[in-house]
Amino acid sequence: MNSGATAPEWVTVAAASSDFVLVTTATGGGTAALAMDSCFSATYDNYLIIGNIFTSTTEQVYIRIQNASNVEQTADYYGAGVMMNRSSGASGGPTTKAFWSSTHILMDETVETDAATYGQFIVYVSNPFVSTCHTCFSVDFHSFDGSNFRTVKGGYSHRLAQENAGFRFYVSSGNITTSSKVRIYGLK
């Protein structure tokens, strides 16, 4: 209502622009790695990655960053998190999930091989393309391993100041199946 008006006045509301911009999508290819090359750039400082990762064997899923040439980085990962779990009989946790100078980011929990079971990853990535900063990650991971539902939340870092252009999920045995879907959003 405008002041002094006796009835509502209708206006057209401008469409709001989203603060999340879809950068890329990827689907598993039935190989050990699902790589998203050149998904990071100077356009955004922060990214959101949402991935549903299906595996061909009951397996842990790992994360690595890729440098400006999209070469996967196999050292200098640090992190700490906590895991909670629930089976049909009891709850467990919190359990510390931490690593120092690792070859990858790991949740240290498996994803069951099942057509309906996957690992859900929600990953916030900060400053991947800033050459003067370490790349930081906040990860929420959820999965069923065949007997327990598990959730891991943690903070991680690739402690090498460099431009990083890509991101990958991978498994050490088996494959990431074609049912796997990943979306990467740039955050304004």
C-alpha positions in Angstrom: 0.0 0.0 0.0 1.3 3.4 -0.8 0.6 6.0 1.9 -2.8 7.5 1.4 -3.9 4.8 -1.0 -7.1 3.0 -0.3 -6.3 -0.2 -2.3 -3.2 -2.3 -3.0 -1.1 -1.3 -6.0 0.4 -4.1 -8.1 3.8 -3.8 -9.7 6.0 -6.2 -11.7 8.8 -7.6 -9.6 12.1 -7.9 -11.4 13.5 -11.4 -11.6 16.2 -11.9 -9.0 19.5 -13.1 -10.4 20.9 -16.1 -8.6 24.1 -15.9 -6.5 24.8 -19.5 -7.8 25.9 -19.8 -11.4 26.2 -23.3 -12.9 29.7 -23.7 -14.2 29.7 -27.3 -15.4 28.1 -30.7 -15.0 29.7 -34.1 -15.2 28.6 -37.7 -15.3 30.6 -40.8 -14.3 32.2 -42.6 -17.2 32.7 -46.1 -15.7 36.4 -45.3 -15.0 38.3 -44.9 -11.8 38.2 -41.0 -11.9 35.5 -38.4 -12.6 37.5 -35.3 -13.5 36.1 -31.9 -14.1 38.9 -30.1 -16.0 39.0 -26.3 -16.1 36.0 -25.8 -13.9 37.7 -23.1 -11.7 38.7 -19.7 -13.0 39.3 -16.2 -11.8 35.6 -15.5 -12.4 34.7 -16.7 -8.9 36.6 -17.0 -5.6 34.3 -19.7 -4.2 32.6 -22.8 -5.6 29.9 -25.2 -4.6 30.2 -28.8 -5.8 27.3 -31.2 -5.4 28.1 -34.8 -6.3 26.2 -38.1 -6.1 28.9 -40.7 -6.6 28.0 -44.4 -7.3 30.8 -47.0 -7.3 31.1 -50.4 -9.0 32.6 -51.9 -5.8 32.1 -51.1 -2.1 34.9 -48.4 -2.0 36.1 -45.2 -0.5 35.8 -42.1 -2.8 38.7 -39.7 -2.7 39.1 -36.0 -3.8 42.0 -34.3 -5.5 42.5 -30.8 -6.9 44.0 -30.3 -10.4 46.6 -27.5 -11.1 46.2 -24.9 -13.8 47.2 -27.5 -16.4 44.6 -29.9 -15.0 47.2 -32.2 -13.7 46.0 -33.9 -10.5 47.9 -33.0 -7.4 49.0 -36.0 -5.4 50.4 -34.4 -2.2 50.0 -31.7 0.4 46.5 -32.4 1.7 45.6 -31.7 5.3 42.3 -32.0 7.2 40.2 -32.8 10.1 36.6 -33.9 10.4 34.2 -35.9 12.5 32.1 -39.0 11.6 28.7 -40.1 13.1 27.1 -43.4 12.2 23.9 -45.4 12.8 23.2 -49.1 12.2 20.0 -51.0 12.9 21.4 -51.7 16.4 23.2 -48.6 17.6 24.6 -45.2 17.0 28.3 -44.4 17.0 30.6 -41.5 17.0 31.7 -38.9 17.1 34.9 -40.3 15.6 37.8 -38.1 14.5 38.7 -38.3 10.8 42.0 -36.5 10.3 45.0 -36.7 8.1 48.3 -34.8 7.7 50.3 -34.4 4.4 48.1 -36.9 2.6 47.9 -37.8 -1.1 44.2 -36.8 -1.3 41.2 -35.7 0.7 39.5 -38.8 2.2 36.3 -39.3 4.2 37.7 -42.7 5.3 34.3 -44.3 4.9 33.0 -46.5 2.0 30.1 -46.3 -0.4 28.2 -49.6 -0.8 27.9 -51.1 -4.3 24.2 -51.0 -5.0 22.1 -49.5 -7.8 20.3 -47.3 -5.3 23.2 -46.4 -2.9 25.7 -43.6 -3.5 28.0 -41.2 -1.6 26.6 -37.7 -1.4 29.2 -35.0 -1.4 28.6 -31.3 -0.8 31.9 -29.5 -1.2 32.6 -25.8 -0.7 35.9 -24.8 -2.3 37.6 -21.4 -1.5 40.1 -19.7 -3.7 41.1 -22.5 -6.0 42.4 -20.2 -8.7 44.2 -17.7 -6.5 47.9 -18.4 -6.9 48.9 -16.8 -3.5 46.5 -18.9 -1.4 46.1 -22.5 -0.3 42.8 -24.0 -1.6 40.4 -24.8 1.3 37.5 -27.2 1.3 34.5 -27.8 3.6 33.0 -31.2 2.9 29.7 -32.8 4.0 29.7 -36.5 3.0 26.9 -39.0 3.6 26.7 -42.7 2.6 25.4 -46.2 3.4 28.2 -48.8 3.5 26.0 -51.9 3.6 25.5 -52.0 7.4 25.8 -48.3 8.6 24.6 -44.9 7.5 27.6 -42.6 8.0 28.0 -38.9 7.8 31.4 -37.0 7.8 31.8 -33.3 8.1 35.3 -31.7 7.8 37.6 -28.9 6.8 40.5 -29.6 4.5 43.3 -27.8 2.7 45.6 -28.3 -0.3 48.6 -26.5 1.2 50.3 -25.4 -1.9 49.7 -21.8 -3.1 49.0 -22.2 -6.8 46.3 -21.7 -9.4 44.0 -24.8 -9.5 41.7 -25.2 -12.5 40.2 -28.7 -11.9 38.7 -31.1 -9.4 38.2 -34.8 -9.4 36.6 -37.7 -7.5 38.4 -41.0 -7.8 38.4 -44.6 -6.4 41.5 -46.8 -5.9 39.7 -50.0 -7.2 36.6 -50.4 -9.2 35.0 -47.5 -11.1 32.8 -44.5 -10.7 29.7 -45.6 -12.5 27.7 -43.7 -15.2 24.9 -43.1 -12.6 27.2 -40.6 -10.9 26.3 -36.9 -11.4 28.2 -33.8 -10.3 27.3 -30.1 -10.6 29.7 -27.2 -9.9 28.4 -23.8 -9.2 30.4 -20.5 -9.0 29.3 -18.3 -6.1 29.0 -14.6 -6.8 
